[in-house]
Amino acid sequence: MPPSNSDHAQWFAEEVQPCEPTLRAYLQRRFPTLGEVDDVLQESYLKLLRRRTAGNFRFARGTLFTVARNLALDIFRRRRSAPFVAAAGGEMPQVASESPGIAETACLDQELALLAEAMATLPPQCREVLTLRKFHGLSHREISRRLGLPERRVNYQVGNGIRRCADYLQARGVERPARGAAR
């Protein structure tokens, strides 16, 4: 049974609204040229509310920060197609810092914890193959030799493991990055 409007209002007041000052500061610090912080906040709240109604997330704060970051990155991706306009007076425009802030680090920590949970749900052979491929950087051929598996079985296990982990994360509110997006 979906939550009622009063449940949503109470949940929003207790879990989401207290995050607004920190989220606003994070967006302004991480994306100083964004200029659309209020729009990003409102769109983030809407997406979070939709996910809550569908039951598709676990951590309100982490999901909120992840959604807001992705929305801000989408705005910058759209801007890239616009022509560059030089700053007046020869000033260099501010560039978003590449170093993660506290809020982004917290989001990433939650995402990594969820990834560890997702990996734990995989069958043992699939988990071992995926670990060797993604965390140790071994090629499919190297994994095949090491584990004594046919190479096509390794291919299948890697694809299956990635798909299952992605589904696990998505079911818990972690969005898949857009194609070509750096993470």
N, C-alpha and C positions, 0 to 999 in steps of 0.2 A: 504494500500500500504506500503510495507516494506521500511525502510529508505535506502537512497542511500549510496554509499561508502563515498561520501564527507560528508554526514550527520553523518555517523558513525565516521569519522575522526574528525570532529569538536566536536561532542559529547564526544569522547574519550579524546581529548585534553582539553576540558573545565571541564568535570565532573569526569573523571576517573584518568587521569594522575596526577592531583594535589594531589590525595590521596596516591600515591605510597610511598613517604617518611614515612608518618604516618603508612601506612599498613606494610611496611617493618620493621619499628621499633616495631610495635605491635607484628608481628610474631616472631621477634628475642627476644623480651622480654618475650612473653607468651610461646614460644617453643624454648628455648635456644639451645637445642640439635638437632633441626630440620636439619640444614645444607643444606636444599634444598629450601631455600626461593625463589630464582629466578624461580625455576620450579613451585612452588606454585603460585607465582605472575602471571606467564604466563598462567597457567591453569585457574586461577581465571578470568583473562581478557577474555579468550576464552569463558568460561561459561557465563560471563556477557554479552558479545557481542551476543551470541546465544539467551540469554533471551531477550535482547533488540530487536533483530530481530523478535522474537516471541511475543513481547509485554508483557512479563511475569514478570515484576517487576515495583516497584514504586519509590524506592529510590536507586540510583546507589551506593552511598557510603555504605549504610547499607547492601545492597545485596552483594557488593564486599567483605566487611569484613566478612559477614556470610559465603560466599562461600569459602574464603581463610581459615577461621577457620576450616570449615568442611573438607577441603582438607588436612590441616595439621593433624587434628585428624585421618583421614583415614590413613595417612602415619604411625602414631604411632600405630594404630591398626594392620597394616600389620607387623610392626616391632615386636610386641608382640609375634608373632609366631616364631621369630628368637631367638636363644639361647643368654643368657646374657653373655656379655664379661666384665670382671672386668677391672676397670681403672688401668693404670700403676701407680706404686708407692703407691698403696693403697688409692689413692684419691677417694673421693665420687663424682660421676658424678652429674652435675647440674640437678635439677629436675624442671620442669615447675611450675611456681607459680600457686596456686589454686585461688588466688584473681583476680577478673576481672580488666582489665585495662580500661582506658578511652574509647578506641575505642570499646572494647567489650561491655562496659556498654552502649555506644551510640547505638550499634547494638541491644542489648537486649531491650533498651527503645523503639526503632522503632518497634521491633517485638511485644512488649507488646501493643503499640498503635494500631498496626494492629490487634492484637487479640481482643482488645476492640471494634474495628470496626466490626470484624467478629461476635462477640457476639451480637452486636447491630442489625445485619441483621437477627438473628434467630427469629422465632415466639416466642411470649411471654412465652408460657408454656415451650417450649424447652429451652429457655434462663434461665428460673427460675430453671428448673430441673438440667441443666448443672452447673449452679452457685452453687446450693446446693451440688452437687456431687463433683465438682472439686475444688471449692474455700472454701467450708465449711466442706468438708470431710464426709458428711452424706452418709450412706449406701443407697442402692436402697430401702430397706425395710423402713428405716426412712423417706425417701422422699415420698414414697408411703403413709405412714400414715399422714405425715404433710400436703400433698396436696390433700389427698383423691383420689389418682389415683391407678389403678391396678398396681401391681409391674411390669408386663410385659410392660405396657405403659411407665413406668419410664425407663426400660431397652432400649426400642425403642428410647425414647427421648434423652437419654445419647448418644447412638450410632449415632443417626442422627445428634445431635449437634456437636459431635467430628468430624464426617465426613465433615459436612458443614464448620466448622471452618478450618479444615485442607485444604480443597479445596480452601477456600477463601485466606488463607495464601500462599499456593503454587501458586495460580494465581498471587500473588503479589511478588513472588521471594523468599519467605522464604522456605528453604528446610526442608523437614521432616528429623529429625535425624535418623541415621541408627538404626536398631533394636538393643537394648541392650546398646545404647550410653547414657551416662549420660549427662544431660543438666542442 
